[in-house]
Amino acid sequence: MSSTNIGLWLLILLILGGIMIAGYFLKSNGNIKIANLILGIEAIPAIIFGLWLLLILITNPRWN
């Protein structure tokens, strides 16, 4: 693992943590709609993965 690689991973984790902290503070200050919108940004990759998995289960592709 190079120092560039660990730097990129730390940047990604800091951004994701910052989004979660921002959502928490917005929710605690009463801005629930904005907090849900910001936290929804992190849900997009999980939704895409779920759709991909559903597509794999439905289409039954050949892996050879």
PQR file with spaces between the fields and no chain letter, atoms N, CA, C, O and H, PARSE charges and radii, in Angstrom:
ATOM       1  N    MET     1       0.849   -1.159    0.000 -0.4000 1.5000
ATOM       2  CA   MET     1       0.000    0.000    0.000 -0.0000 2.0000
ATOM       3  C    MET     1       0.907    1.238    0.000  0.5500 1.7000
ATOM       4  O    MET     1       1.784    1.391    0.850 -0.5500 1.4000
ATOM       5  N    SER     2       0.674    2.078   -0.941 -0.4000 1.5000
ATOM       6  CA   SER     2       1.497    3.282   -1.044 -0.0000 2.0000
ATOM       7  C    SER     2       0.879    4.422   -0.236  0.5500 1.7000
ATOM       8  O    SER     2      -0.273    4.355    0.192 -0.5500 1.4000
ATOM       9  H    SER     2      -0.038    1.954   -1.632  0.4000 1.0000
ATOM      10  N    SER     3       1.671    5.456   -0.044 -0.4000 1.5000
ATOM      11  CA   SER     3       1.163    6.599    0.716 -0.0000 2.0000
ATOM      12  C    SER     3       0.072    7.334   -0.056  0.5500 1.7000
ATOM      13  O    SER     3      -0.814    7.936    0.551 -0.5500 1.4000
ATOM      14  H    SER     3       2.608    5.511   -0.391  0.4000 1.0000
ATOM      15  N    THR     4       0.125    7.294   -1.386 -0.4000 1.5000
ATOM      16  CA   THR     4      -0.933    7.922   -2.184 -0.0000 2.0000
ATOM      17  C    THR     4      -2.250    7.189   -1.989  0.5500 1.7000
ATOM      18  O    THR     4      -3.307    7.808   -1.875 -0.5500 1.4000
ATOM      19  H    THR     4       0.845    6.805   -1.879  0.4000 1.0000
ATOM      20  N    ASN     5      -2.174    5.864   -1.952 -0.4000 1.5000
ATOM      21  CA   ASN     5      -3.381    5.055   -1.799 -0.0000 2.0000
ATOM      22  C    ASN     5      -4.025    5.306   -0.439  0.5500 1.7000
ATOM      23  O    ASN     5      -5.240    5.490   -0.358 -0.5500 1.4000
ATOM      24  H    ASN     5      -1.315    5.361   -2.044  0.4000 1.0000
ATOM      25  N    ILE     6      -3.243    5.315    0.613 -0.4000 1.5000
ATOM      26  CA   ILE     6      -3.814    5.547    1.937 -0.0000 2.0000
ATOM      27  C    ILE     6      -4.367    6.964    2.047  0.5500 1.7000
ATOM      28  O    ILE     6      -5.352    7.197    2.749 -0.5500 1.4000
ATOM      29  H    ILE     6      -2.257    5.166    0.548  0.4000 1.0000
ATOM      30  N    GLY     7      -3.740    7.902    1.359 -0.4000 1.5000
ATOM      31  CA   GLY     7      -4.251    9.267    1.364 -0.0000 2.0000
ATOM      32  C    GLY     7      -5.615    9.365    0.707  0.5500 1.7000
ATOM      33  O    GLY     7      -6.491   10.086    1.184 -0.5500 1.4000
ATOM      34  H    GLY     7      -2.941    7.713    0.789  0.4000 1.0000
ATOM      35  N    LEU     8      -5.794    8.642   -0.384 -0.4000 1.5000
ATOM      36  CA   LEU     8      -7.102    8.651   -1.058 -0.0000 2.0000
ATOM      37  C    LEU     8      -8.177    8.002   -0.192  0.5500 1.7000
ATOM      38  O    LEU     8      -9.301    8.500   -0.118 -0.5500 1.4000
ATOM      39  H    LEU     8      -5.083    8.056   -0.772  0.4000 1.0000
ATOM      40  N    TRP     9      -7.832    6.885    0.470 -0.4000 1.5000
ATOM      41  CA   TRP     9      -8.804    6.225    1.341 -0.0000 2.0000
ATOM      42  C    TRP     9      -9.181    7.116    2.513  0.5500 1.7000
ATOM      43  O    TRP     9     -10.353    7.194    2.882 -0.5500 1.4000
ATOM      44  H    TRP     9      -6.920    6.481    0.411  0.4000 1.0000
ATOM      45  N    LEU    10      -8.204    7.782    3.097 -0.4000 1.5000
ATOM      46  CA   LEU    10      -8.507    8.685    4.206 -0.0000 2.0000
ATOM      47  C    LEU    10      -9.386    9.844    3.766  0.5500 1.7000
ATOM      48  O    LEU    10     -10.273   10.274    4.503 -0.5500 1.4000
ATOM      49  H    LEU    10      -7.253    7.718    2.797  0.4000 1.0000
ATOM      50  N    LEU    11      -9.139   10.348    2.563 -0.4000 1.5000
ATOM      51  CA   LEU    11      -9.975   11.427    2.032 -0.0000 2.0000
ATOM      52  C    LEU    11     -11.415   10.965    1.852  0.5500 1.7000
ATOM      53  O    LEU    11     -12.350   11.683    2.208 -0.5500 1.4000
ATOM      54  H    LEU    11      -8.419    9.999    1.964  0.4000 1.0000
ATOM      55  N    ILE    12     -11.592    9.777    1.304 -0.4000 1.5000
ATOM      56  CA   ILE    12     -12.940    9.237    1.110 -0.0000 2.0000
ATOM      57  C    ILE    12     -13.646    9.061    2.451  0.5500 1.7000
ATOM      58  O    ILE    12     -14.811    9.428    2.597 -0.5500 1.4000
ATOM      59  H    ILE    12     -10.832    9.195    1.015  0.4000 1.0000
ATOM      60  N    LEU    13     -12.931    8.492    3.438 -0.4000 1.5000
ATOM      61  CA   LEU    13     -13.541    8.284    4.747 -0.0000 2.0000
ATOM      62  C    LEU    13     -13.864    9.596    5.447  0.5500 1.7000
ATOM      63  O    LEU    13     -14.889    9.702    6.120 -0.5500 1.4000
ATOM      64  H    LEU    13     -11.984    8.194    3.319  0.4000 1.0000
ATOM      65  N    LEU    14     -13.001   10.598    5.296 -0.4000 1.5000
ATOM      66  CA   LEU    14     -13.272   11.899    5.895 -0.0000 2.0000
ATOM      67  C    LEU    14     -14.493   12.566    5.271  0.5500 1.7000
ATOM      68  O    LEU    14     -15.296   13.180    5.973 -0.5500 1.4000
ATOM      69  H    LEU    14     -12.168   10.513    4.749  0.4000 1.0000
ATOM      70  N    ILE    15     -14.633   12.446    3.966 -0.4000 1.5000
ATOM      71  CA   ILE    15     -15.802   13.031    3.285 -0.0000 2.0000
ATOM      72  C    ILE    15     -17.081   12.338    3.742  0.5500 1.7000
ATOM      73  O    ILE    15     -18.075   13.000    4.043 -0.5500 1.4000
ATOM      74  H    ILE    15     -13.981   11.947    3.395  0.4000 1.0000
ATOM      75  N    LEU    16     -17.059   10.987    3.796 -0.4000 1.5000
ATOM      76  CA   LEU    16     -18.253   10.263    4.234 -0.0000 2.0000
ATOM      77  C    LEU    16     -18.587   10.574    5.691  0.5500 1.7000
ATOM      78  O    LEU    16     -19.756   10.734    6.042 -0.5500 1.4000
ATOM      79  H    LEU    16     -16.252   10.450    3.551  0.4000 1.0000
ATOM      80  N    GLY    17     -17.572   10.659    6.530 -0.4000 1.5000
ATOM      81  CA   GLY    17     -17.808   11.021    7.926 -0.0000 2.0000
ATOM      82  C    GLY    17     -18.330   12.439    8.065  0.5500 1.7000
ATOM      83  O    GLY    17     -19.190   12.707    8.904 -0.5500 1.4000
ATOM      84  H    GLY    17     -16.622   10.530    6.245  0.4000 1.0000
ATOM      85  N    GLY    18     -17.814   13.351    7.244 -0.4000 1.5000
ATOM      86  CA   GLY    18     -18.296   14.728    7.270 -0.0000 2.0000
ATOM      87  C    GLY    18     -19.749   14.832    6.861  0.5500 1.7000
ATOM      88  O    GLY    18     -20.502   15.629    7.421 -0.5500 1.4000
ATOM      89  H    GLY    18     -17.115   13.133    6.563  0.4000 1.0000
ATOM      90  N    ILE    19     -20.150   14.026    5.881 -0.4000 1.5000
ATOM      91  CA   ILE    19     -21.551   14.023    5.456 -0.0000 2.0000
ATOM      92  C    ILE    19     -22.441   13.517    6.592  0.5500 1.7000
ATOM      93  O    ILE    19     -23.515   14.068    6.835 -0.5500 1.4000
ATOM      94  H    ILE    19     -19.538   13.379    5.426  0.4000 1.0000
ATOM      95  N    MET    20     -21.994   12.474    7.281 -0.4000 1.5000
ATOM      96  CA   MET    20     -22.792   11.941    8.390 -0.0000 2.0000
ATOM      97  C    MET    20     -22.885   12.936    9.543  0.5500 1.7000
ATOM      98  O    MET    20     -23.951   13.097   10.138 -0.5500 1.4000
ATOM      99  H    MET    20     -21.121   12.028    7.083  0.4000 1.0000
ATOM     100  N    ILE    21     -21.785   13.597    9.860 -0.4000 1.5000
ATOM     101  CA   ILE    21     -21.799   14.591   10.929 -0.0000 2.0000
ATOM     102  C    ILE    21     -22.684   15.776   10.558  0.5500 1.7000
ATOM     103  O    ILE    21     -23.426   16.288   11.397 -0.5500 1.4000
ATOM     104  H    ILE    21     -20.919   13.466    9.376  0.4000 1.0000
ATOM     105  N    ALA    22     -22.607   16.212    9.300 -0.4000 1.5000
ATOM     106  CA   ALA    22     -23.458   17.320    8.854 -0.0000 2.0000
ATOM     107  C    ALA    22     -24.928   16.946    8.955  0.5500 1.7000
ATOM     108  O    ALA    22     -25.746   17.762    9.378 -0.5500 1.4000
ATOM     109  H    ALA    22     -22.004   15.797    8.618  0.4000 1.0000
ATOM     110  N    GLY    23     -25.273   15.715    8.569 -0.4000 1.5000
ATOM     111  CA   GLY    23     -26.652   15.262    8.684 -0.0000 2.0000
ATOM     112  C    GLY    23     -27.124   15.210   10.122  0.5500 1.7000
ATOM     113  O    GLY    23     -28.267   15.557   10.418 -0.5500 1.4000
ATOM     114  H    GLY    23     -24.608   15.052    8.225  0.4000 1.0000
ATOM     115  N    TYR    24     -26.244   14.776   11.019 -0.4000 1.5000
ATOM     116  CA   TYR    24     -26.596   14.718   12.442 -0.0000 2.0000
ATOM     117  C    TYR    24     -26.842   16.117   12.997  0.5500 1.7000
ATOM     118  O    TYR    24     -27.831   16.345   13.694 -0.5500 1.4000
ATOM     119  H    TYR    24     -25.316   14.495   10.778  0.4000 1.0000
ATOM     120  N    PHE    25     -25.948   17.050   12.692 -0.4000 1.5000
ATOM     121  CA   PHE    25     -26.119   18.402   13.226 -0.0000 2.0000
ATOM     122  C    PHE    25     -27.336   19.102   12.625  0.5500 1.7000
ATOM     123  O    PHE    25     -28.025   19.854   13.315 -0.5500 1.4000
ATOM     124  H    PHE    25     -25.144   16.864   12.126  0.4000 1.0000
ATOM     125  N    LEU    26     -27.601   18.856   11.346 -0.4000 1.5000
ATOM     126  CA   LEU    26     -28.795   19.453   10.744 -0.0000 2.0000
ATOM     127  C    LEU    26     -30.068   18.888   11.386  0.5500 1.7000
ATOM     128  O    LEU    26     -31.021   19.623   11.646 -0.5500 1.4000
ATOM     129  H    LEU    26     -27.041   18.245   10.786  0.4000 1.0000
ATOM     130  N    LYS    27     -30.071   17.580   11.636 -0.4000 1.5000
ATOM     131  CA   LYS    27     -31.247   16.974   12.257 -0.0000 2.0000
ATOM     132  C    LYS    27     -31.435   17.478   13.685  0.5500 1.7000
ATOM     133  O    LYS    27     -32.560   17.736   14.112 -0.5500 1.4000
ATOM     134  H    LYS    27     -29.297   16.983   11.424  0.4000 1.0000
ATOM     135  N    SER    28     -30.331   17.618   14.423 -0.4000 1.5000
ATOM     136  CA   SER    28     -30.456   18.085   15.800 -0.0000 2.0000
ATOM     137  C    SER    28     -30.871   19.554   15.879  0.5500 1.7000
ATOM     138  O    SER    28     -31.382   19.996   16.908 -0.5500 1.4000
ATOM     139  H    SER    28     -29.417   17.408   14.075  0.4000 1.0000
ATOM     140  N    ASN    29     -30.656   20.315   14.798 -0.4000 1.5000
ATOM     141  CA   ASN    29     -31.078   21.719   14.768 -0.0000 2.0000
ATOM     142  C    ASN    29     -32.460   21.905   14.164  0.5500 1.7000
ATOM     143  O    ASN    29     -32.923   23.036   14.022 -0.5500 1.4000
ATOM     144  H    ASN    29     -30.241   19.956   13.962  0.4000 1.0000
ATOM     145  N    GLY    30     -33.129   20.812   13.806 -0.4000 1.5000
ATOM     146  CA   GLY    30     -34.495   20.896   13.317 -0.0000 2.0000
ATOM     147  C    GLY    30     -34.639   20.937   11.811  0.5500 1.7000
ATOM     148  O    GLY    30     -35.755   21.080   11.312 -0.5500 1.4000
ATOM     149  H    GLY    30     -32.753   19.892   13.921  0.4000 1.0000
ATOM     150  N    ASN    31     -33.553   20.817   11.072 -0.4000 1.5000
ATOM     151  CA   ASN    31     -33.626   20.815    9.606 -0.0000 2.0000
ATOM     152  C    ASN    31     -33.666   19.374    9.092  0.5500 1.7000
ATOM     153  O    ASN    31     -32.721   18.898    8.465 -0.5500 1.4000
ATOM     154  H    ASN    31     -32.646   20.701   11.478  0.4000 1.0000
ATOM     155  N    ILE    32     -34.767   18.700    9.369 -0.4000 1.5000
ATOM     156  CA   ILE    32     -34.858   17.271    9.075 -0.0000 2.0000
ATOM     157  C    ILE    32     -34.861   17.000    7.572  0.5500 1.7000
ATOM     158  O    ILE    32     -34.233   16.041    7.123 -0.5500 1.4000
ATOM     159  H    ILE    32     -35.535   19.088    9.878  0.4000 1.0000
ATOM     160  N    LYS    33     -35.545   17.814    6.796 -0.4000 1.5000
ATOM     161  CA   LYS    33     -35.608   17.584    5.354 -0.0000 2.0000
ATOM     162  C    LYS    33     -34.239   17.739    4.700  0.5500 1.7000
ATOM     163  O    LYS    33     -33.866   16.935    3.846 -0.5500 1.4000
ATOM     164  H    LYS    33     -36.055   18.593    7.160  0.4000 1.0000
ATOM     165  N    ILE    34     -33.498   18.755    5.092 -0.4000 1.5000
ATOM     166  CA   ILE    34     -32.159   18.958    4.530 -0.0000 2.0000
ATOM     167  C    ILE    34     -31.228   17.850    4.994  0.5500 1.7000
ATOM     168  O    ILE    34     -30.386   17.387    4.225 -0.5500 1.4000
ATOM     169  H    ILE    34     -33.801   19.408    5.786  0.4000 1.0000
ATOM     170  N    ALA    35     -31.370   17.416    6.252 -0.4000 1.5000
ATOM     171  CA   ALA    35     -30.542   16.322    6.768 -0.0000 2.0000
ATOM     172  C    ALA    35     -30.805   15.035    6.010  0.5500 1.7000
ATOM     173  O    ALA    35     -29.868   14.311    5.674 -0.5500 1.4000
ATOM     174  H    ALA    35     -32.055   17.792    6.877  0.4000 1.0000
ATOM     175  N    ASN    36     -32.066   14.739    5.738 -0.4000 1.5000
ATOM     176  CA   ASN    36     -32.396   13.543    4.967 -0.0000 2.0000
ATOM     177  C    ASN    36     -31.857   13.633    3.548  0.5500 1.7000
ATOM     178  O    ASN    36     -31.416   12.630    2.986 -0.5500 1.4000
ATOM     179  H    ASN    36     -32.828   15.327    6.011  0.4000 1.0000
ATOM     180  N    LEU    37     -31.887   14.805    2.974 -0.4000 1.5000
ATOM     181  CA   LEU    37     -31.354   14.983    1.629 -0.0000 2.0000
ATOM     182  C    LEU    37     -29.848   14.749    1.602  0.5500 1.7000
ATOM     183  O    LEU    37     -29.336   14.081    0.704 -0.5500 1.4000
ATOM     184  H    LEU    37     -32.245   15.620    3.430  0.4000 1.0000
ATOM     185  N    ILE    38     -29.147   15.295    2.577 -0.4000 1.5000
ATOM     186  CA   ILE    38     -27.698   15.122    2.632 -0.0000 2.0000
ATOM     187  C    ILE    38     -27.331   13.674    2.925  0.5500 1.7000
ATOM     188  O    ILE    38     -26.404   13.141    2.315 -0.5500 1.4000
ATOM     189  H    ILE    38     -29.563   15.838    3.306  0.4000 1.0000
ATOM     190  N    LEU    39     -28.035   13.028    3.844 -0.4000 1.5000
ATOM     191  CA   LEU    39     -27.746   11.632    4.145 -0.0000 2.0000
ATOM     192  C    LEU    39     -28.149   10.705    3.008  0.5500 1.7000
ATOM     193  O    LEU    39     -27.622    9.599    2.891 -0.5500 1.4000
ATOM     194  H    LEU    39     -28.787   13.461    4.340  0.4000 1.0000
ATOM     195  N    GLY    40     -29.079   11.148    2.173 -0.4000 1.5000
ATOM     196  CA   GLY    40     -29.451   10.363    1.006 -0.0000 2.0000
ATOM     197  C    GLY    40     -28.331   10.252   -0.010  0.5500 1.7000
ATOM     198  O    GLY    40     -28.324    9.334   -0.829 -0.5500 1.4000
ATOM     199  H    GLY    40     -29.507   12.046    2.268  0.4000 1.0000
ATOM     200  N    ILE    41     -27.387   11.178    0.035 -0.4000 1.5000
ATOM     201  CA   ILE    41     -26.236   11.117   -0.873 -0.0000 2.0000
ATOM     202  C    ILE    41     -25.448    9.840   -0.625  0.5500 1.7000
ATOM     203  O    ILE    41     -24.975    9.210   -1.571 -0.5500 1.4000
ATOM     204  H    ILE    41     -27.394   11.924    0.700  0.4000 1.0000
ATOM     205  N    GLU    42     -25.305    9.457    0.632 -0.4000 1.5000
ATOM     206  CA   GLU    42     -24.573    8.235    0.952 -0.0000 2.0000
ATOM     207  C    GLU    42     -25.358    6.978    0.611  0.5500 1.7000
ATOM     208  O    GLU    42     -24.765    5.905    0.498 -0.5500 1.4000
ATOM     209  H    GLU    42     -25.690    9.969    1.400  0.4000 1.0000
ATOM     210  N    ALA    43     -26.658    7.073    0.444 -0.4000 1.5000
ATOM     211  CA   ALA    43     -27.469    5.904    0.136 -0.0000 2.0000
ATOM     212  C    ALA    43     -27.448    5.561   -1.350  0.5500 1.7000
ATOM     213  O    ALA    43     -27.816    4.448   -1.726 -0.5500 1.4000
ATOM     214  H    ALA    43     -27.140    7.945    0.535  0.4000 1.0000
ATOM     215  N    ILE    44     -27.032    6.478   -2.187 -0.4000 1.5000
ATOM     216  CA   ILE    44     -27.062    6.254   -3.637 -0.0000 2.0000
ATOM     217  C    ILE    44     -26.223    5.041   -4.056  0.5500 1.7000
ATOM     218  O    ILE    44     -26.726    4.223   -4.827 -0.5500 1.4000
ATOM     219  H    ILE    44     -26.733    7.382   -1.882  0.4000 1.0000
ATOM     220  N    PRO    45     -24.971    4.873   -3.596 -0.5600 1.5000
ATOM     221  CA   PRO    45     -24.214    3.672   -3.999  0.2800 2.0000
ATOM     222  C    PRO    45     -24.880    2.371   -3.556  0.5500 1.7000
ATOM     223  O    PRO    45     -24.832    1.381   -4.287 -0.5500 1.4000
ATOM     224  N    ALA    46     -25.497    2.350   -2.381 -0.4000 1.5000
ATOM     225  CA   ALA    46     -26.172    1.139   -1.917 -0.0000 2.0000
ATOM     226  C    ALA    46     -27.392    0.827   -2.781  0.5500 1.7000
ATOM     227  O    ALA    46     -27.680   -0.338   -3.055 -0.5500 1.4000
ATOM     228  H    ALA    46     -25.536    3.154   -1.788  0.4000 1.0000
ATOM     229  N    ILE    47     -28.097    1.852   -3.203 -0.4000 1.5000
ATOM     230  CA   ILE    47     -29.256    1.645   -4.080 -0.0000 2.0000
ATOM     231  C    ILE    47     -28.812    1.100   -5.431  0.5500 1.7000
ATOM     232  O    ILE    47     -29.438    0.190   -5.975 -0.5500 1.4000
ATOM     233  H    ILE    47     -27.864    2.798   -2.980  0.4000 1.0000
ATOM     234  N    ILE    48     -27.744    1.651   -5.967 -0.4000 1.5000
ATOM     235  CA   ILE    48     -27.220    1.180   -7.258 -0.0000 2.0000
ATOM     236  C    ILE    48     -26.770   -0.278   -7.148  0.5500 1.7000
ATOM     237  O    ILE    48     -27.048   -1.079   -8.040 -0.5500 1.4000
ATOM     238  H    ILE    48     -27.236    2.391   -5.525  0.4000 1.0000
ATOM     239  N    PHE    49     -26.074   -0.630   -6.055 -0.4000 1.5000
ATOM     240  CA   PHE    49     -25.645   -2.012   -5.858 -0.0000 2.0000
ATOM     241  C    PHE    49     -26.847   -2.942   -5.739  0.5500 1.7000
ATOM     242  O    PHE    49     -26.844   -4.034   -6.306 -0.5500 1.4000
ATOM     243  H    PHE    49     -25.848    0.021   -5.330  0.4000 1.0000
ATOM     244  N    GLY    50     -27.876   -2.516   -5.006 -0.4000 1.5000
ATOM     245  CA   GLY    50     -29.074   -3.330   -4.867 -0.0000 2.0000
ATOM     246  C    GLY    50     -29.774   -3.561   -6.198  0.5500 1.7000
ATOM     247  O    GLY    50     -30.260   -4.661   -6.463 -0.5500 1.4000
ATOM     248  H    GLY    50     -27.879   -1.629   -4.546  0.4000 1.0000
ATOM     249  N    LEU    51     -29.827   -2.533   -7.034 -0.4000 1.5000
ATOM     250  CA   LEU    51     -30.424   -2.701   -8.365 -0.0000 2.0000
ATOM     251  C    LEU    51     -29.601   -3.641   -9.225  0.5500 1.7000
ATOM     252  O    LEU    51     -30.155   -4.443   -9.977 -0.5500 1.4000
ATOM     253  H    LEU    51     -29.432   -1.640   -6.819  0.4000 1.0000
ATOM     254  N    TRP    52     -28.262   -3.548   -9.118 -0.4000 1.5000
ATOM     255  CA   TRP    52     -27.387   -4.437   -9.880 -0.0000 2.0000
ATOM     256  C    TRP    52     -27.587   -5.886   -9.441  0.5500 1.7000
ATOM     257  O    TRP    52     -27.659   -6.788  -10.276 -0.5500 1.4000
ATOM     258  H    TRP    52     -27.812   -2.897   -8.507  0.4000 1.0000
ATOM     259  N    LEU    53     -27.676   -6.106   -8.118 -0.4000 1.5000
ATOM     260  CA   LEU    53     -27.881   -7.448   -7.602 -0.0000 2.0000
ATOM     261  C    LEU    53     -29.237   -8.000   -8.030  0.5500 1.7000
ATOM     262  O    LEU    53     -29.345   -9.177   -8.376 -0.5500 1.4000
ATOM     263  H    LEU    53     -27.618   -5.373   -7.441  0.4000 1.0000
ATOM     264  N    LEU    54     -30.253   -7.174   -8.008 -0.4000 1.5000
ATOM     265  CA   LEU    54     -31.568   -7.592   -8.475 -0.0000 2.0000
ATOM     266  C    LEU    54     -31.537   -7.949   -9.960  0.5500 1.7000
ATOM     267  O    LEU    54     -32.165   -8.921  -10.380 -0.5500 1.4000
ATOM     268  H    LEU    54     -30.165   -6.218   -7.727  0.4000 1.0000
ATOM     269  N    LEU    55     -30.818   -7.174  -10.744 -0.4000 1.5000
ATOM     270  CA   LEU    55     -30.679   -7.466  -12.170 -0.0000 2.0000
ATOM     271  C    LEU    55     -29.990   -8.803  -12.389  0.5500 1.7000
ATOM     272  O    LEU    55     -30.393   -9.569  -13.264 -0.5500 1.4000
ATOM     273  H    LEU    55     -30.308   -6.384  -10.403  0.4000 1.0000
ATOM     274  N    ILE    56     -28.958   -9.093  -11.608 -0.4000 1.5000
ATOM     275  CA   ILE    56     -28.254  -10.368  -11.712 -0.0000 2.0000
ATOM     276  C    ILE    56     -29.185  -11.523  -11.358  0.5500 1.7000
ATOM     277  O    ILE    56     -29.168  -12.556  -12.027 -0.5500 1.4000
ATOM     278  H    ILE    56     -28.631   -8.471  -10.897  0.4000 1.0000
ATOM     279  N    LEU    57     -29.992  -11.361  -10.321 -0.4000 1.5000
ATOM     280  CA   LEU    57     -30.897  -12.431   -9.917 -0.0000 2.0000
ATOM     281  C    LEU    57     -32.016  -12.655  -10.924  0.5500 1.7000
ATOM     282  O    LEU    57     -32.454  -13.788  -11.123 -0.5500 1.4000
ATOM     283  H    LEU    57     -30.006  -10.522   -9.778  0.4000 1.0000
ATOM     284  N    ILE    58     -32.476  -11.594  -11.555 -0.4000 1.5000
ATOM     285  CA   ILE    58     -33.595  -11.714  -12.494 -0.0000 2.0000
ATOM     286  C    ILE    58     -33.135  -12.264  -13.838  0.5500 1.7000
ATOM     287  O    ILE    58     -33.796  -13.136  -14.402 -0.5500 1.4000
ATOM     288  H    ILE    58     -32.120  -10.674  -11.394  0.4000 1.0000
ATOM     289  N    THR    59     -32.015  -11.772  -14.363 -0.4000 1.5000
ATOM     290  CA   THR    59     -31.606  -12.150  -15.720 -0.0000 2.0000
ATOM     291  C    THR    59     -30.851  -13.468  -15.795  0.5500 1.7000
ATOM     292  O    THR    59     -30.740  -14.047  -16.876 -0.5500 1.4000
ATOM     293  H    THR    59     -31.478  -11.063  -13.906  0.4000 1.0000
ATOM     294  N    ASN    60     -30.320  -13.968  -14.650 -0.4000 1.5000
ATOM     295  CA   ASN    60     -29.593  -15.224  -14.602 -0.0000 2.0000
ATOM     296  C    ASN    60     -28.532  -15.315  -15.714  0.5500 1.7000
ATOM     297  O    ASN    60     -28.651  -16.151  -16.609 -0.5500 1.4000
ATOM     298  H    ASN    60     -30.410  -13.498  -13.772  0.4000 1.0000
ATOM     299  N    PRO    61     -27.504  -14.465  -15.662 -0.5600 1.5000
ATOM     300  CA   PRO    61     -26.510  -14.449  -16.736  0.2800 2.0000
ATOM     301  C    PRO    61     -25.592  -15.672  -16.708  0.5500 1.7000
ATOM     302  O    PRO    61     -25.483  -16.369  -15.700 -0.5500 1.4000
ATOM     303  N    ARG    62     -24.943  -15.907  -17.837 -0.4000 1.5000
ATOM     304  CA   ARG    62     -23.945  -16.977  -17.931 -0.0000 2.0000
ATOM     305  C    ARG    62     -22.582  -16.372  -17.619  0.5500 1.7000
ATOM     306  O    ARG    62     -22.182  -15.396  -18.254 -0.5500 1.4000
ATOM     307  H    ARG    62     -25.031  -15.340  -18.656  0.4000 1.0000
ATOM     308  N    TRP    63     -21.871  -16.929  -16.662 -0.4000 1.5000
ATOM     309  CA   TRP    63     -20.624  -16.364  -16.207 -0.0000 2.0000
ATOM     310  C    TRP    63     -19.393  -17.005  -16.857  0.5500 1.7000
ATOM     311  O    TRP    63     -18.271  -16.674  -16.474 -0.5500 1.4000
ATOM     312  H    TRP    63     -22.195  -17.722  -16.146  0.4000 1.0000
ATOM     313  N    ASN    64     -19.564  -17.906  -17.824 -0.4000 1.5000
ATOM     314  CA   ASN    64     -18.388  -18.528  -18.440 -0.0000 2.0000
ATOM     315  C    ASN    64     -17.932  -17.824  -19.688  0.5500 1.7000
ATOM     316  O    ASN    64     -16.954  -18.240  -20.308 -0.5500 1.4000
ATOM     317  H    ASN    64     -20.476  -18.175  -18.135  0.4000 1.0000
